Amino acid sequence: MRANSAIHSDSLIARERLLERFHDGTGGLLPFVLLNAPGGAGKSTLVAQLLESPALAQYRVHIAHIEEAGDTTLWQILGRSLATDADRPDSEDGCSREWVRARVGALTEPTLIVLEHYHHLSSVEHDRALLELVRTGPRLHVCVLARSVHLLDGPLHTHQVRVLTRADLAFTGDECREILAHSGGEHAPGRISAVTQAAGWPVVVAAILRSPATPEDSAPQSALRRFAIDILEVATHLDPRSRDVLLGAALVESFSLDQAALFSGASKASAHTHVHTLLQLGALEDGASSDGQGYRLHPAMRGTMSAIVTREFSSSRRESLALGIAKELETSDPLGALRIYLQFSSLAEAESVLWANFTAITDQHDTCLAALSPLTDAELSAHPTLAAARFFLELELPTVAPKRLWHTSKLFHTGAVRRLESNPEPTDPLHVGHRMLVMIGERMWGDSPAALAIARDIEAQLASRAGLTASGRHDAGRRDPGEQPVLLQELAFTAFIGGDSALARRVWQRLDSLMEPKPGAIGPGQTGDISRATLRHGPWQHAALSGLSLVESNEGNFRLGAELLAQADAVRTRFGAAPALAWVNAEVIRAHHAYEFARPEMLREAIARLSPWYDRIEQWPMVIMAETESVRYQRGVDWSIPHLRTGIAQIERKRHGVGVWGGYLALYQTMLATISGNLVTSKQIADALPAKNPYVQIERARRSLFQGNDVQALLMVQRLGPAVLNLRQQIDTLLIAAIAAWGCDRREEAFVALHSAAELIERCELSMMLRSVPFEPLAEIAAAARDAGFCDVSALIDAVPGPARCIRRESLTLMEQKSLESMLTHPPLADAAADLGIATATMKRHRLAVYRKLRVGSREEAILQATRMGLLSN
């Protein structure tokens, strides 16, 4: 075990991961290494390990300890290190800058100079001089140990200086476990807890490990408290107001210089000095706020400082001070403000800052959820935005039971309804947010018309405020309600479910526009310089592109849907998946593209991602339909119907019901029943659906087509104007019209309809539509159109897989219908023939014709199929 002076001599570890960072990859030392960290970070210990390593055997090493407020200059310190007995100047005054530069240039062996406590000398001039000196001679290597510097750790010098910070020097979890194991404390709960609270600060870990073992295992916590109190006493000795800053820091998660001035009652300039002192002591950490400009108390200090604050500050003073800080944090660190408001039960203020910064706050998933989790049902219902945030965050956790999610959704829905009843004024900053929550609740619990009405009203309200037409792009955190990504996502999804594809497309396009990175913000191949705002935008752009792919594919344009899905996948790969399960839309469409593009691996990929979430995603019926279509493509409609029923039953057992998707499932089941020949069931389902819905009217026309009533089918589709139909509906009506017109001996009309349908199918890549109309007449029309020189679409028709080709059973003649009915009343041929007054051979011929037209092989099958088709009353 290698020496580490920050730890007791009996508990030493070698820090190979850090020692490697001193080297250039070829076995030599880097020219310039800076250890920039506060006291107790283990800088000297690490350098001591470096000096003991075999790699340093060939180096001449000089260690210079710089004293505080000393009279010695940087050049004198360097001169002492570089001088030899042969060329030592007559006096230290002779160690000028020029002498040192000349000596460095004349070095004949690799030389390492270690400057310890360099913060006492650091200045802009000295930092630049060191950088220039290292460039003077290739054999000089410098290692600087400092608590702070002026220029050396700046971005302009990263190519020349290897910087190790406090975060680098802190013990990792594995190192802490190794230290505990070596000291025999791996089974001591008190010691383990104290080391965890030390958060890797080496000097604190050392203090804990030096604490004596006691039966009650309390010594480690005492050592932790003693260390924090010692730091407080040192800060008080250096400047009493530093003590006030340290105690004030215990009230909040992070703070700015303005708040430090509030803690200490001093000017901002003086507060900067106090903070700088505490940073050098290690009591504070910097870059703690969301914009990287704040400070926070080190975790090792927090418990003790919080106890002292509780003892020395009255509750009213603590609350007043904390709420004042929260108000200032609302812009720079909204999550910090939210946590303070929640801590002091200022729930109205918490709800306000949450809605204004919903994305920025909920993006910090774990921290935000931890702050919201303690709230009671009464508090969540009274402040529904808080309930909604907890719902969205827990929605992504598979360990949270669906029952809890639905309960939380009821809380925010009923709470928002009450808030709108008590304050219906649109001028309320939370008005739009509360209306959105009511909309989501209505949608989740199955009332899509009510949800869609609210969505349209919200869009109109936002448009009147220029929310959906404002130009420019802003940060994804604090936004106008019309630019809140979560509002736009929920608005678009509600519109999609409600059947308003135009609204859904418009809002998702708006979200995509808002979230798209600015030109030049991210260069090709860049990953390291992506801003925090861009990282937040990326997942929401994935949500927008996924939604647009959903809309276009559902409308029938699978080609455009596939292009949008590819864009969504690229954004997901770079920035991560959309939040709050908005990524599900992409996987739903991937599942549907699988059968259209004959790529079963796409279905497997989508199902693997979606199956853990079936108990909570609203789009699960679309997934079941995609699986069913794949079965129909491979094995035919008779296999797909049982698969659909089984899938619905399995999912419903995990959920609260079908909800808003009942209509979608009913339409799909209507189509399957029709093409399978179960016309009775098809009619029963369609009769229960809204008669004016274009999808319902198309299904009724399809049923007439499969019944052999071509005239009625043609009249039905002709009444549907193409202007109100989407691409999918247009293809459906054209195919039905082609077959119906052919049956009515209207050849030219059939050719035109088939040609138009084929053009749309090829343009949109939607050949699946050919699997929902009778195949044989379709192939007959295609052959006739080809022979007539009108168009050649036979290859497209012939590409329909055999199992997926639909059949239309022929109509029965009057005698065939009577022969069918006699199968029920007089099963024996002789009895049936006698009853109808015909010969037995004639009866046999009629029955065989019935079998052929119904495509069955026995009396029992004929009765079953005829019943399904409505040809038998019982």
N, C-alpha and C positions, 0 to 999 in steps of 0.2 A: 504494500500500500504506500503510495507516494505522499510526501509531506504537503500539508495544507495548513498554514499557520492560523487561518481563521477558525479552525476546528481544533478541539483538544487533541493532543498528540496521540492519544489512543484511538482516535476516530478520524482517520485521514483518508482522503480519496484523491485519485489522480484525475484531472479534468482534461482528458485527451481531446474531447470535442472542441475545447477552447485553444489548447496548445496547437492544434492543427492550423488554426487561423493566423498564427504568426508566420507561417511558411508560405512560400510562393509556388509550391507544387513540384519543385525540382530538388527539394531538400534544403534550400537556403532560406534565410530570413527575408521577410518583406522589408523594404527600405524604411517604412514609417508605420508604426502601430500606435494607436491612441487608445488607452483605457480610460474612458470618460464616464465616471460613475461616482456617486456620493461615498461618504465614509462608510466603512464596514462592508463594502461590496466585494472584498477579496482581491483587489488589484495587486497589492504587494505579494500576496500568497501565490497568485497565478504566475507572476514574473519569477518568483522564487522557484516554482516548479519548472519554468522554462529554462532557467539558468542551470538547473540540475540535469537537464536532458543531455544525452550524448551528442545531439546535433550542435550544441553550443561549444563543444570541445575545441573547435578550430577558431572560435571567435575570441578576440580580446574584449573583455567586458568592463565597463566603468559604470558605477552607480552613483548618481548625484542626488543628495537629499537637500531639497530647497527649503530653507527656513522662512517662516512668515516674517515680513517686514525686515528682511535682512538687507545689508548694504551691498551684497555681492551682486554683480551684474550677470546676465545670461552668458556673456562672452567669457567672463572669468570662470564661471562654472564649467563651460565647455572646454576652456583652456586647460583647467586642472585635469579633465578627463583625457584630453588628447596629448598632453605634454609628456615627454619622456625625459630621462635624466640628461640625455645628450642635447636636447633642443629646448629645455624649459626656459622661459623668459626670466630675466633678472628679477622681475616683480610681477604681481598679478595685474598691475596696470598695463603691462606689456601684452596681455591677452586681449588684443583688440579684435574687432570683427575681421580685419584683413588677415591677421595672424591665424585666426581659427580657420578661415577659408583656405588659406595656403596649406595649413597642416592637414585638413581633410583631403585636399587634392593630392597630397603626398603620401597618403596612407598606403602601406604595402601589404597589410593583412586585414581581413574582415574585422570590423570593430563595431561593437554594440554599446551605445550610451543609453542608460536608463535614467530618465529625469523623473524623480518622485516628488509629489506635491507641487507639480508644475503650476497649479492654479494660483500659487502665490506670485508667479512671474508673468502669467499669461496676459498678453495684450495684442492688439492688432499688429504692432510692429514686430514683437517677438515671435508671434505665430508665423508671420510671413518669412521672417529670417530663418526659422527652423526648416520651413518648406524649401526655401532656396538653398540652404546648406546641404540638405540631403541630395539635392540635384547636382551639387558640386563634385562629389566623389562617389563612385559606385561601390566603394568598400565600406561606406559609413551606413550604419543602421541605427535608427532612433526609436526608442520606446518611451512614450510619454504617459505618466500616471497623473491624472488630475480629476478634481471634482467638477471643474467647469473650465471651458476655454472660450476664446473669442471667435476664431476662424477655423480652427483645425477640423471641427466636425461639420463644417458647412457643406452644402451640396456641390460647391465649385471644386472641392478637393477630394471627392470620393474616389477619383481615379488614382490619387497619390497616397491617400491615408486610409489604412484599414482601421475602422473604429469599432471597438467593443464597448457596448453601453451597459447600463444597469440591468436591462432585460437579458442581455447575453450572459452576464456574470451570475445572475441569480441561479440558485440550484434548481434543476428540473425535478419533476416528481420522481423519476428514477434515481437521481442522485440523492434526494432526500431519503428514499427507501434504503439505498445503499449505506448511507451514513447511519441511519437508525439501526440497520442490521449489524453494522460493524461495532456500534456502541452498545448493542444488546437491548435496544429500546424498541425493537419492532413489534413487541407484544404489549407495550405499555400504552394504554389508551390516552392517558394524559399527555405523554410525551408526543405521541403521534398527532394529537389535536393541536398542541402548541406549535409543532413544526409546520403543520398545515397552515396555521394562522400566520406564521412567519413569512409565507409567500416567497420562499427562496432567498431571503435576505441573509447572506452568510453570517454576519456578525450576530444576528438574532438567533440563528440556528446554533451557533457556537455557545451562546449564553444558555440556551435551553439544554443543550447536551451537558453543560458543566453543572447543571442543577443536580442536587443529590437525589437519589432514589428514596421515596417515602412510601409507606404502606398505602396512604390515601392518594398517592400519585398526584399531589397538588403542586409540587415544586416546579414543574415546567411552566405551569400557568403563572406562578409567582415570578419566575424568572422573566417571562414575557412582560408582565406588568411592570416589573422593576426596570427593565430596559426602556419601556415607553416613558416612564416617569423620569429616568435619567436624561432622555432626549429632551423632555419638556423642561427640565431644570437647566440644561445647557442652553436651550433656546432662550429661556428667561434671563439667564446670565448675560447672553450676548445682546439681547434687546427685549425688554419686557413686552413690547407690542408683538414680537414674534410669537409669544405665548398665546396672545389673543387670536392670532391667525390660526395657530395650531388647534385651539379649542373650537373655533368657528368652523374649521374644516370638518370636524366630527359631526356637524349638523347636517351636512349635505354630501351627496355622492361626488360632486365636482364643483369647482368654483372658478371664477375669473379674478383678474386683478381688481376690478371694480368691487367685487364682493369681498376680496381680501381687505380692501380699504375700509369697507363697512365693518368687518370683523374688528379691525384694529383701531378704528376711529382716526386714521391717519390719511394723508394724501395718497394718491395713486402711485406717485413716485416712491414714497416711503414704503408703501405696501409692496412694491416690486423688490425693494431691498430685503424686507422681511421674508418674502417668498423665496428669494434667492438663497438666503441663509438656511431656510428649512429644506430647500432642495439639496444643498450641499451636505446637510446633516443626514439626509436620506429619509426624513420624516414625511416629505411630500414627493409625489410623482408628477411629472408634467405630461401634457398632451392627453388629458383624461376625458375632455368633452368631445362631443360629436364632431366639432370642427378642428380638433387637435390642438386647441389653444388654451385649454383649461388646466386645472391642477386638482389633485385629490390626495387625501390622506392615505399613507401606505397601510395596507391591511394589517400589518403587525402592530400598528399604533391605534387602530380604530376602536377596538374594544375598551382599552384603558381610557382613551380620550373621551369616548362617549360617556363612560361612567363619571368622569370628572365633570363634564359639562352638566350632566343630570344633577350632580351634587351642588355645583356652583351657580347654575343659571336657573331662574324660576321657569316654570312651565310656560307662562305667558311670554317671557322674554325669548325663550327658545322658539316658540311658535311664531312670534312677531318677526324675529330675525330670519327664520327659515322661510316664511311666506314671502318676505321681502326679496329674498334670494330667488325663490321660485319665480316670482314675477319677472325678474331680470333674466332668468334662464329660458323663458318661454321661446325666445327667438334663437338663441345660440345653442341651447341644449334642452329641447322640449321634453325629452324623456326624463332628464334630471328634474325638470319642473314638475312633471306628472308624478314622479315618485315622491317628491316633497309634499305636494298637495294631498296625495293619498295617505302619506304618513301622518299628516295632521288633519285628516278627515275633511279637507276642503274639497268635497266631491264635485260641486258645481264648477269650480275653477279647473279641477282635473278633467272633467268632461269637455270643457271648452277648449283647453289646450290640446286634448287628444283629438278632437274633431278637426281642429285647425292644422294639425300635423300628423294625421292618421298614418300616412305612409312612413314618414321618417321614424315614428315611434314604434309601430308594429314591425318594421323591418328588423328591429333589435328584439327578436322573438323571445328568447329565454328571459331576458331582463324585464321586458314588458309584462310577460305572463306572470312572473314571480311577483311583480307589484300589484297585479290585478287579482291574483288568486285569493287573497284573504277576504275580499269583499263578500258581504252577505247577499242573499237573494233580495232582501228589501232594498239594499243600497243599489244593487244592479238594476232593479226594476225602476227605481226612482231616477236613475241616471243611465238610460238605455245605451248610450254610446259606449260606456264602460263595459256593459254586458256584451255588446256587439264585438268589441275588440277581443274580449276573452273568447267569444265564440269562434272568431276567425283564427285566433292563435291555436286554440285547442282542436280545431277542425283538422289541423295538420298532424295531430298526435294520435297514432293508431291505438295508443294505450287508453285514450279517453273514450269511455263507453258512449254509444249513440244516444242512449237515454239521457245522459247528462247534456249532450249537445242540443237535443230537442228541447230539453228543459230550459237551457240558456236562451235558445231562440224564442221561446215563449216569453221569457222575461224581457228581452229587448223589444219584442213586438208589442206586448201589452203595455210596457212602460212608455214606448214611443206614442202609442195611441192616446194614452192619458196625457202626455205632455202636449200633444197637438190639440187636444180638447181644451186644456187649460190655457194654452197660449197659441192660438191659430195664426198669429201674425207672421207673414213671410219675412218681416224684417228681423226676426229672431235669428242670430247667427247659427243656431242649431236647427232651424226649421227644416232646411233641406236634408240634413242628416237624419232627423227623426222621420221624415217622410220616406227616405230611403229604407230605413229599418222596417217601417210598416210594409213597404213594397216587398222586401225580402221575405218577411213573415207570411204575407199573403201567398207569395209564390211557393214557399216551402210547404205550406199546408194545403196546397191544391187549388187555390182560387186564382188561376192565371188571368182571367179577364180583369179582376180587380187590380192585380199587380201590374198588368199592362197599362191600365188607365192611369195609375199613379206614375208609371215610368214616362208616359207621354206628357203628363202634366209637369213632371220634374224637368223634362227636356225643354218644354216651352218656357218654364220659369228661368232656367239657366240661359236659354237663348236670349230672353229679354234683358238679361244682365250681361250679355255678350260673353257668357261663360263658355259657350261652345264655338264662338267665332273669333275670339281674341287671338291675335297673332303673337308670335314669339314663343319662346320656351323658357321655363323657369325651373327652379329646383323641384324635385319630386316630393319634398317634405311639406312645407307650409304652402298651401295653395288656395286659390279661389275654389269654392265648391265645385264649379264646373271643370276644374282641372285636378280634382282629387282622383287618383287612379282607381281607388277602391269603389268610388261612386260610379265612375264611368264603366268599370267592369261589371258591376251588379246591374246597372241600367241596361247595358247591352245584352247581358244574359237573360234578364227578365223579358226584354223585347223579343229575343229569339224564341224563348219558350212560349211566349204569348202569340207567336206567329207573325210579328211585325219585323220581317227580315230587313226592310229598308232602314228602320230605326236602329236595329242591332248593328247593321253594317256601318251606318253613319257614326255611331258612338265608338265602335271599336276602331274605326279609321281615325277618329279624333284622338283616342288613347295612343294609337301607334304613332301619330304625328307628334304628340307631346313627349313621348318616351324615346323617340329616335334620336341617337347621338348627333350632335352638331357635326357638320362636315369638317374633317381634320382633327376632331377630338380624339379619335382613336386611329392610329396609323396601322398599316398592314403588319401583322405579326406582333403588335404591341400587346403586352399583358401587364407590365409593371407600373405604367404611368396612367392607369385608368382611374379617374376621379371617383370619390365616394358617391357623388350624385349619379355618375354613369352606371356604377354598380347597382344602385337602387333602380335606375331606369330600366336596366336590362331585363330583369324578371317581369316587369310590367309590360315591356314590349313583347315578351314571350306570350303573356296573357292576351294581348291585342291580336297578335298574328294567329294564335291558336283559335281565338274567337272568329276571326275573319275566315280562316280555313273551314271552321264549322259551318258558318253561314253559306259560303259559296258551295261547299260540298252538299249540304242539305238542300240547297236550291237546285242542284243538278250539275253544277260546273265542277266536275271532279278534277279536270286538268288544272284550273286555277287553284282549286283547293289543295292539290298536291304541291303546287309551287309555293303557296303560303305555308304549308306544313314544313317544307324544306327550309324556308326562312326561319320559321319558329324553332326548328331543331337546331339551326346554327346559332341562334340567340341563346337557346338553353345551354348549349355546349359551352358558350363563352361566359355567360353571366349567371346561369342557374335557372331553375324552373320557376314558373309563376307562383306567387304566394296564394295562400288560402285555397289550394286545390284548383286554381284556375287553369293549371296545366292539363287537367283532365280532358278539356275540350280537344287538345291535340291528340291524345291517345284514343279518344272516341273515333275521331276521323281516321286515324291510322288503322283502327280495326275495320272500318268500312272500306277503306282503300284496298285492304288485303284481298277481298274477293273480287273487286273490280279489276285490279291489276295482276290478279293471279299470283299473289305473293303471300303465302300462308305464314311466312316468318314475321310479317308485319302484325298479323293478328296475335301470334304468340307473344311478341314483344309488348303489344298494347295490353293484353290480358295479364301478363306478368306484372306490369306496373299498376294496373287498375284493381286487380282482385283483392288486395288487402284493404281497399277503400270502398267496397261495394255497400257496406253498411251505412255510408254517409254521403256518397256522391249522388247528386240529383240526376245525373245523366245515365244511370245504370240501365234504363230500358233501351237506350240506343246501343249500349254495349251488347246486351242480349240479342237485339235485332241483328247486329253485325255478325255475331256468332251463328245465329240462325240462317242468315243469308249464305254464310260460308258452307254450312251443312247442305243447304238447298243447292248450291252450286256444285257440290261434290256428289250428293246422294239423292237429290230430288226433294220435292215438296212434302211427300208423305213422311220422310224422316225429319224434316225441319220443324213440322208442327209439334210433335212431342218434345223436341228439344226446347222450343220456345216455352211451352207450358211448364216444363220442369225447371227451366231457368227462372221464370217468373216466380214460381212457388218457392224455390230456394232463397231467392233474394228477399222476397216479401217477409219471410220468417225472420230476417235480420233487421227489418226496418219497420217504420210506422205505416207503410202502405205504398201504393203506386203514386199517389199524389197527383201533381199536375200532368204527369205523363200518361194518364189513363187514356186520353184521346189519341195520342200517338200510337200506343199499343193497340188500341181498338181498330184504328185504320189499318195497321199492319196485319192484324189478325183477320180483318175483313178480306184483304187481298189474298192472303194465304188460303183462306177458306174457299174463296172463289176459284182460284186456279187449281185447287185440289178437287174441285167438283162438289164441295159441300155448300151448295147455294142457299140452303135453308139457314144455316148458321150465319153465312155471309149477310143475308138479308136481316136477320135478327140484330146483328151487331150494328149494321149501317143505319137501321131504323132508329136506333137509340142515340145517334150522333146528330149534330146540327145540320139540317138539310141544306143550308146555303153555303156550307163550307165547300170550296172547290174540290178538295181531296175526297169528300164524301160523294159529291156528284160524279167524280171520275170513277169511284168504286162502284157506284150504281150502274154506270155505263159499262164497266167491265163485266159486272154480273149479267147484264143483258146480253153482252157479247158471248159469254160462255154458255148462256141458255140457248143460244142460237137465234136470238131476236135481233138480227142485224139492223133492221129499220129503227127500232127503239134506241139501240146503242148509238147509231149514227146521229139521230136527232138530239140525243143527250149531249154528245160532245160538241155538236155544232152550236148548241146554246151557250157553251162556255167560250167567251171571247178570249183570244190569246193575250190581249193587253193586260188582263188581270192574273195571268198564270206565270209561274216561274218556269225555269227551263225544264225541270223534272216533269212538271204537269203538262207542259207543251209536248214533250216527247210522248208521254202516256196518251194524251188525247189524239195525237197524230197516228200512233200505232193502232189504237182502237178504231179510229176513223178509217184507216187504210183497210183493215180486215172487214169492217162493217160495210164499207162501200163496195168492196169486192163481192161480198155476199149479196149485195143489192144490184149486181151487174153494172156497177159504175166504175169501169176499168180505169179511165183517165184520172178520176178523182182518187182512186186507190193508189195509182202510181205516184201522183203528186204528193199525197200524204206520206207514203213510205219514203220517197226521196227526201222530203223535208225532215222527217224523223231521223233518217240515216245521217244527214248532214249535221244535225244537232248532236247526235250520239258520238260521231267522230270528233266533232269540235270540243265536246265536253268530256269525252272519254267515259261514257255512261252506258256501256253495252248491257249492263244489268237490266235495263228496261226491257230488253228483248226477251227476258225470262219471265215476264208477267203477262204475256198475251199468247194466244194459241200459236204454236210453232208451225204446224203444217200449212195453214192458209197463208201465213207470213212468207214461208219459203215458196209457196205457189205464186204469190204476187211478185216476189223478187225474180223468180225465173221468167215470168211473163213480161215483166218490165225490161229485163235483160234481152229477151228475144225480140221485143218490140223496139229495141234501141233507145228506150227512154232513159234508163239508168241501170247500173250494174252494182247492186248491193248484196249479191248472193254470198260473197265471201264473208261479209259482216254477219249475215244471218246464219250461215253454216258454222260459224265459230262458236255458237251457243253450245255448251256441253250437253251431251245426251241426257244425263240425269236431270238437268235443269230445264229441259224443253217441256213447255206446257201442252196439254192435250185438251181439245174441246170435243165433248161427246155429242154425237149426232142426235137430232130430234127423232122421236118415235112417231110412227104412223098411228092412226086410230086403232087398227087391229093389234099393232105391237103394244100399244098402251093397255089395251084390254087383256092381252096375253100376260103382260107384266102384273096387272092387278089380280089375274087368276092365280098367280103363283102364291098369293096369300090365301085366297079363298078355296082354291082347288089345286093343291100341289100336284097330284098325279096328272100326267098328260091326258089320259083318257077322260078323267072327270072334267078337266078344264075344257077339252074339246067338246064334250057333250054339253056343257053349260053354255058355250058360245055357238053351238050348232054347226061346228066345222069338224073336218076329219082330224084324226090324231096326227097324221103326217103334217097337215097344215099347221096345227098348233105347235108341233115341234119346230117347223121352219120359222114361225114367228118368234118362238122363244130364243132360238139361235141368233136371230136378227137382233133381239134385245140384248143378248150377251155381247154381241159384236159392237153394237152402238154404245153400250155402257162400258165396254172394255172390261168385262168381268168373265169369270169362267165357271160360275155355278149359280144355282137358284138363290142360295143364301147371300152370295156377293151381290147379285142383281138387286135383291130386296134392300140390302144395306145401301148400295150406291143410289138407288132410285129414291130412297127415303131422304138421303142427304141432298139430293137434287130437287126435292119437292115434288117428285112424280107420284108418290104414294102418300096418302093422307095419314096413315098410321105406320 
